[in-house]
Amino acid sequence: MSDVLISASQLAAMKAGGDTVVIDTRNPDAYAAGHIPGAVNVHEIFTFLATSTPEGVEELKTKFADAFGAAGLTGKETAVFYEQSMNSGFGQSCRGYYLLQLLGYPLGKVLHGGLDAWTAAGMETTTEVPEPKAGSFAIDPAAGAIMIDAKAMLEALQDPSIAVLDVRDVDEWIGESSSPYGKDFCPRKGRIPGARWIEWYRMMKPTAEGQRFKSPAEILAECATVGIGKDTPVYLYCFKGARASNTYVALKDAGIKTVAMYFGSWNEWSRLPELPIEEGAPMVKAA
């Protein structure tokens, strides 16, 4: 049983029991068209572009501590994040979960299957917009270990025990495009040297209820294809930490012990000309 992922029926039971704040990460138009009753819309979970400088991390933490407090979190409530479906929002619900973890908030979940799973289960939606009672909670500095900065990522390139894992789409991995938002959105195309690659979609599979994460055994099998096991420290990156958040949830759910994310990801790395990149198709090593 996953510690993070919950079903639509589990969410319905949690909502009935109280002390649950449901957070819709989709864009405001999608939210306005229909959402889970009582859900608060926080689309900035997906759109905010972070940097890994000390100032950037402080801004990130302050911004989302305030946003989650405004949504009604005080430390007592369980936050449940959702998107439309697990493969259509670039991992935005998992990005919300990751940000909450980064702040040290102890109670976070992701609706497995998103709003599609909720409606498939016959649950109602609404267009009514709630007025949450604003709260606040203390940020736990010790929780920051799940995020690394560009310097730590650069140092990791010299440590063969650490697996740097790129989970972007294939056109970004081979340097055909710099981002999901346009071929030349970033100043440089390519990948972090020495990175291994598992496209984020591979952590999921189609089911009768839509896209769901694979089982822990299946996720570990995917990881084994690039030499990652349960005891391998993994540093994740994508473009801005959304797809990597999806993979973060998958890896932690599968029992990989040490997973951290370079949240600035390619959006930051590509804009720092002193940092090395690899371009073109990866070389295949001879057997």
C-alpha positions as CSV (number, residue, x, y, z in Angstrom):
1,M,0.0,0.0,0.0
2,S,1.4,3.3,-1.0
3,D,2.1,6.0,1.6
4,V,1.5,8.7,-0.9
5,L,-1.1,7.6,-3.5
6,I,-4.7,7.3,-2.6
7,S,-7.8,6.3,-4.6
8,A,-10.9,8.3,-5.3
9,S,-12.9,6.3,-2.7
10,Q,-10.2,6.8,-0.1
11,L,-10.3,10.6,-0.8
12,A,-14.1,10.6,-0.5
13,A,-13.8,8.9,2.9
14,M,-11.1,11.4,4.0
15,K,-13.2,14.4,3.0
16,A,-16.2,13.0,4.9
17,G,-14.0,12.6,8.0
18,G,-12.7,16.2,7.9
19,D,-9.2,17.7,8.3
20,T,-8.5,17.3,4.5
21,V,-7.6,20.1,2.1
22,V,-7.9,19.1,-1.5
23,I,-5.7,21.1,-3.9
24,D,-6.4,21.3,-7.6
25,T,-3.2,22.0,-9.6
26,R,-4.8,22.5,-13.0
27,N,-5.1,25.7,-14.8
28,P,-7.9,28.1,-13.7
29,D,-10.1,27.5,-16.7
30,A,-10.1,23.7,-16.2
31,Y,-10.8,24.3,-12.5
32,A,-13.7,26.6,-13.3
33,A,-15.3,24.1,-15.6
34,G,-15.6,21.6,-12.8
35,H,-13.5,20.3,-9.8
36,I,-13.8,18.1,-6.7
37,P,-16.1,19.7,-4.2
38,G,-14.2,21.9,-1.8
39,A,-11.0,21.8,-3.8
40,V,-8.8,24.9,-3.8
41,N,-7.0,25.9,-7.1
42,V,-3.3,26.5,-6.8
43,H,-2.0,26.4,-10.3
44,E,1.3,28.1,-9.4
45,I,2.4,24.7,-8.1
46,F,3.0,23.9,-11.8
47,T,3.9,27.2,-13.4
48,F,6.5,28.6,-10.9
49,L,10.1,28.5,-12.3
50,A,12.6,28.0,-9.4
51,T,16.3,28.6,-9.2
52,S,18.6,26.8,-6.7
53,T,20.5,29.8,-5.4
54,P,20.0,30.4,-1.7
55,E,17.8,33.4,-2.5
56,G,15.8,31.4,-5.0
57,V,15.2,28.5,-2.6
58,E,14.1,31.0,0.1
59,E,11.7,32.6,-2.4
60,L,10.3,29.1,-3.3
61,K,9.7,28.1,0.2
62,T,8.2,31.3,1.3
63,K,5.9,31.5,-1.7
64,F,4.5,28.0,-1.3
65,A,4.3,28.1,2.5
66,D,2.1,31.2,2.0
67,A,0.1,29.6,-0.8
68,F,-0.5,26.3,1.1
69,G,-1.4,28.3,4.2
70,A,-3.9,30.4,2.2
71,A,-5.4,27.1,1.0
72,G,-6.1,26.2,4.6
73,L,-3.1,24.1,5.8
74,T,-2.1,24.5,9.5
75,G,-0.2,21.3,10.1
76,K,-3.2,19.3,11.2
77,E,-4.8,18.7,7.8
78,T,-3.9,16.2,5.1
79,A,-3.3,17.9,1.8
80,V,-4.4,15.9,-1.3
81,F,-3.1,17.1,-4.7
82,Y,-4.6,16.2,-8.0
83,E,-4.3,16.9,-11.7
84,Q,-6.5,15.8,-14.6
85,S,-4.7,12.5,-15.1
86,M,-1.3,11.1,-14.2
87,N,0.2,11.6,-17.6
88,S,-1.5,14.7,-18.9
89,G,-0.2,17.4,-16.5
90,F,3.5,16.8,-16.6
91,G,3.4,15.6,-13.0
92,Q,2.0,18.7,-11.5
93,S,0.1,17.0,-8.7
94,C,3.3,15.2,-7.7
95,R,5.1,18.6,-7.8
96,G,2.7,19.9,-5.2
97,Y,3.4,16.9,-3.0
98,Y,7.2,17.4,-3.5
99,L,6.9,21.1,-2.5
100,L,5.0,20.2,0.6
101,Q,7.7,17.7,1.5
102,L,10.3,20.3,0.9
103,L,8.6,22.5,3.5
104,G,8.6,19.7,6.0
105,Y,4.8,19.4,6.1
106,P,4.0,15.9,7.3
107,L,0.7,15.2,5.8
108,G,0.6,15.0,2.0
109,K,-1.1,12.7,-0.6
110,V,-1.7,12.5,-4.3
111,L,-4.9,11.3,-5.9
112,H,-3.9,8.4,-8.0
113,G,-5.4,8.9,-11.5
114,G,-6.3,12.5,-10.9
115,L,-9.7,14.0,-11.6
116,D,-10.3,11.4,-14.3
117,A,-10.2,8.7,-11.5
118,W,-12.6,10.7,-9.4
119,T,-15.2,11.0,-12.2
120,A,-14.7,7.4,-13.3
121,A,-15.6,6.4,-9.8
122,G,-18.9,8.2,-10.2
123,M,-18.0,11.0,-7.8
124,E,-19.5,14.5,-8.3
125,T,-17.8,17.6,-9.4
126,T,-18.8,21.2,-8.9
127,T,-18.2,24.7,-10.2
128,E,-18.6,26.3,-6.7
129,V,-15.5,28.0,-5.5
130,P,-14.8,27.5,-1.7
131,E,-13.5,30.2,0.6
132,P,-10.9,28.4,2.7
133,K,-10.0,29.6,6.2
134,A,-6.4,30.7,5.9
135,G,-3.8,29.0,8.1
136,S,-0.1,28.9,8.5
137,F,2.6,26.4,9.5
138,A,6.3,26.4,10.3
139,I,8.8,25.4,7.6
140,D,11.2,22.6,8.7
141,P,14.7,23.5,7.4
142,A,15.8,19.8,7.9
143,A,13.4,18.8,5.1
144,G,15.5,20.6,2.5
145,A,17.7,17.6,2.0
146,I,15.4,16.3,-0.8
147,M,16.5,19.3,-2.9
148,I,20.0,19.9,-4.3
149,D,21.4,22.9,-6.1
150,A,23.5,23.2,-9.3
151,K,26.8,23.0,-7.3
152,A,25.8,19.7,-5.7
153,M,24.7,18.4,-9.1
154,L,28.0,19.4,-10.6
155,E,29.9,17.7,-7.8
156,A,27.8,14.5,-8.3
157,L,29.1,14.2,-11.8
158,Q,32.4,13.2,-10.2
159,D,30.9,10.6,-7.9
160,P,30.1,7.3,-9.7
161,S,28.0,6.1,-6.8
162,I,25.4,8.7,-7.5
163,A,22.9,8.2,-10.4
164,V,22.0,11.4,-12.1
165,L,18.7,10.6,-13.7
166,D,17.1,12.6,-16.6
167,V,13.4,11.9,-17.0
168,R,12.6,14.4,-19.8
169,D,11.0,13.5,-23.1
170,V,13.3,12.0,-25.7
171,D,13.6,15.2,-27.9
172,E,15.0,17.1,-24.9
173,W,17.3,14.2,-23.9
174,I,19.0,14.1,-27.3
175,G,19.1,17.9,-27.6
176,E,16.5,18.4,-30.3
177,S,14.5,20.7,-28.1
178,S,15.4,22.7,-25.0
179,S,12.0,22.3,-23.2
180,P,8.4,21.2,-23.5
181,Y,7.5,24.8,-24.2
182,G,9.4,25.3,-27.4
183,K,12.5,24.1,-29.1
184,D,14.5,27.2,-28.2
185,F,12.9,28.2,-24.9
186,C,16.3,27.8,-23.2
187,P,19.6,29.1,-24.5
188,R,21.2,25.6,-24.7
189,K,20.0,22.1,-25.6
190,G,21.3,18.8,-24.4
191,R,21.7,17.0,-21.1
192,I,23.8,17.0,-18.0
193,P,27.0,14.9,-18.7
194,G,26.9,11.4,-17.5
195,A,23.2,11.4,-16.8
196,R,21.2,8.2,-17.2
197,W,17.7,8.4,-18.9
198,I,14.3,7.0,-18.1
199,E,11.5,8.9,-19.8
200,W,9.0,9.8,-17.0
201,Y,6.1,8.0,-18.8
202,R,7.8,4.7,-18.2
203,M,6.9,4.9,-14.5
204,M,3.3,4.5,-15.5
205,K,1.1,2.2,-17.6
206,P,-2.5,2.2,-19.0
207,T,-5.2,0.5,-17.0
208,A,-9.0,0.3,-17.3
209,E,-9.1,3.3,-15.0
210,G,-6.6,5.4,-16.9
211,Q,-2.9,5.9,-16.4
212,R,-1.5,4.6,-13.1
213,F,1.9,4.2,-11.6
214,K,3.4,0.8,-12.2
215,S,3.9,-1.6,-9.3
216,P,7.0,-1.2,-7.1
217,A,8.5,-4.3,-8.7
218,E,7.9,-2.9,-12.2
219,I,9.4,0.5,-11.3
220,L,12.5,-1.2,-9.9
221,A,12.8,-3.2,-13.1
222,E,12.7,0.0,-15.1
223,C,15.4,1.4,-12.8
224,A,17.5,-1.7,-13.2
225,T,17.8,-1.0,-16.9
226,V,20.1,2.0,-16.1
227,G,21.8,0.4,-13.2
228,I,19.7,1.9,-10.3
229,G,18.8,-0.3,-7.4
230,K,17.2,0.4,-4.0
231,D,20.5,1.5,-2.4
232,T,21.6,3.8,-5.3
233,P,21.4,7.5,-4.4
234,V,19.4,9.1,-7.2
235,Y,19.5,12.8,-8.2
236,L,16.6,13.6,-10.5
237,Y,16.1,16.4,-13.0
238,C,13.8,17.4,-15.8
239,F,12.9,20.9,-17.1
240,K,11.5,22.5,-14.0
241,G,10.9,19.7,-11.4
242,A,7.4,18.6,-12.4
243,R,8.0,15.4,-14.4
244,A,10.8,14.7,-12.0
245,S,8.3,15.0,-9.1
246,N,6.2,12.3,-10.8
247,T,9.3,10.1,-10.9
248,Y,10.2,11.1,-7.3
249,V,6.9,9.7,-6.1
250,A,7.4,6.5,-8.2
251,L,10.9,5.9,-6.9
252,K,10.1,6.5,-3.2
253,D,7.0,4.3,-3.6
254,A,9.2,1.6,-5.0
255,G,11.5,1.7,-2.0
256,I,14.6,3.5,-3.4
257,K,16.1,4.9,-0.2
258,T,17.8,8.1,-1.3
259,V,16.1,10.3,-3.8
260,A,16.8,14.0,-4.2
261,M,15.9,16.5,-6.9
262,Y,17.8,19.2,-8.7
263,F,14.6,21.4,-8.8
264,G,16.2,24.1,-11.0
265,S,16.6,21.4,-13.6
266,W,17.4,22.1,-17.2
267,N,15.7,25.6,-17.1
268,E,18.4,26.7,-14.7
269,W,21.4,24.5,-15.9
270,S,21.1,25.6,-19.5
271,R,21.2,29.3,-18.5
272,L,24.5,29.0,-16.7
273,P,27.2,28.9,-19.4
274,E,29.9,27.7,-17.1
275,L,28.1,24.4,-16.5
276,P,28.9,21.5,-18.9
277,I,26.4,19.9,-21.2
278,E,26.4,16.9,-23.6
279,E,24.6,17.3,-27.0
280,G,23.4,14.9,-29.6
281,A,22.6,11.2,-29.4
282,P,24.3,9.4,-26.5
283,M,27.2,7.2,-27.5
284,V,26.6,3.5,-27.1
285,K,29.4,1.7,-25.2
286,A,30.8,-1.3,-26.8
287,A,30.1,-4.6,-25.1
